[in-house]
Amino acid sequence: MTRHQPTVVDVDLADVMFLDCYGIGVLVAVRDAAEKNQCRIWISNLQPMIAEILDVVGVLGLFTAPARLAEPVPRRGGAMVRNGRGSHV
């Protein structure tokens, strides 16, 4: 991060279905390192359960952009499913 000096890093969590305390710690550590380098960390395409976990532990608000949930897409048979890539599952 210090070599390239980005102003924003978007962490796409579309494929993340499980997040434990270690993963949360990594996200917070990356955010802290970014902040020291005047960089913002955004989280995008959160699965609803991951958004809830981050909210419950109180770290969802640490990220500078509003977290975006994965967009629901139609599944065969008419049911909706969330998928950050916009493809059918």
C-alpha positions as CSV (number, residue, x, y, z in Angstrom):
1,M,0.0,0.0,0.0
2,T,2.8,2.4,0.7
3,R,4.6,1.8,-2.6
4,H,1.5,2.3,-4.9
5,Q,-0.3,4.8,-2.6
6,P,-3.8,4.3,-3.8
7,T,-6.5,6.7,-2.5
8,V,-9.2,4.0,-2.4
9,V,-9.1,0.3,-2.1
10,D,-12.3,-1.6,-2.8
11,V,-12.5,-5.0,-1.0
12,D,-15.0,-7.1,-2.9
13,L,-16.6,-9.7,-0.6
14,A,-19.0,-11.1,-3.1
15,D,-17.7,-14.7,-2.7
16,V,-17.2,-14.5,1.1
17,M,-19.8,-16.7,2.8
18,F,-18.0,-17.0,6.2
19,L,-16.0,-14.5,8.2
20,D,-14.5,-15.3,11.6
21,C,-12.7,-13.1,14.1
22,Y,-9.4,-13.6,12.2
23,G,-10.9,-12.3,8.9
24,I,-12.5,-9.3,10.8
25,G,-9.1,-8.6,12.3
26,V,-7.4,-8.6,8.9
27,L,-10.0,-6.2,7.5
28,V,-9.5,-3.8,10.4
29,A,-5.7,-4.0,10.2
30,V,-5.8,-3.2,6.5
31,R,-8.1,-0.3,7.2
32,D,-5.8,1.0,9.9
33,A,-2.8,0.7,7.5
34,A,-4.7,2.4,4.8
35,E,-5.7,5.3,7.1
36,K,-2.1,6.0,8.0
37,N,-1.4,6.4,4.2
38,Q,-4.4,8.7,3.5
39,C,-6.3,5.8,1.8
40,R,-9.9,4.8,2.2
41,I,-11.1,1.2,2.3
42,W,-14.5,0.3,0.9
43,I,-16.3,-2.9,1.3
44,S,-18.5,-4.0,-1.6
45,N,-20.9,-6.8,-2.5
46,L,-21.4,-8.0,1.0
47,Q,-23.6,-11.1,1.5
48,P,-26.3,-10.2,4.0
49,M,-24.9,-12.5,6.7
50,I,-21.4,-10.9,6.4
51,A,-22.9,-7.4,6.6
52,E,-24.8,-8.4,9.8
53,I,-21.7,-9.9,11.4
54,L,-19.6,-6.8,10.7
55,D,-22.5,-4.6,12.0
56,V,-23.0,-6.7,15.2
57,V,-19.3,-6.5,16.1
58,G,-19.3,-2.8,15.4
59,V,-16.8,-2.5,12.6
60,L,-19.1,-2.0,9.5
61,G,-19.0,1.7,10.1
62,L,-15.2,1.8,10.1
63,F,-15.1,1.6,6.3
64,T,-15.5,4.9,4.5
65,A,-18.1,4.1,1.9
66,P,-21.4,2.7,2.7
67,A,-21.2,-1.1,2.4
68,R,-23.0,-2.4,-0.7
69,L,-24.8,-5.6,-0.5
70,A,-24.6,-8.1,-3.4
71,E,-27.4,-7.4,-5.9
72,P,-30.2,-10.0,-6.0
73,V,-30.4,-11.7,-9.4
74,P,-33.2,-14.0,-10.7
75,R,-32.6,-17.7,-10.4
76,R,-34.2,-20.3,-12.6
77,G,-37.7,-20.8,-11.4
78,G,-38.2,-17.2,-10.4
79,A,-36.5,-17.2,-6.9
80,M,-34.1,-14.4,-6.1
81,V,-30.5,-15.0,-5.0
82,R,-27.8,-12.6,-4.0
83,N,-24.7,-12.6,-6.2
84,G,-22.1,-9.8,-6.4
85,R,-21.2,-10.7,-9.9
86,G,-24.7,-10.4,-11.3
87,S,-24.6,-13.9,-12.8
88,H,-27.2,-16.6,-12.4
89,V,-26.5,-19.2,-9.7
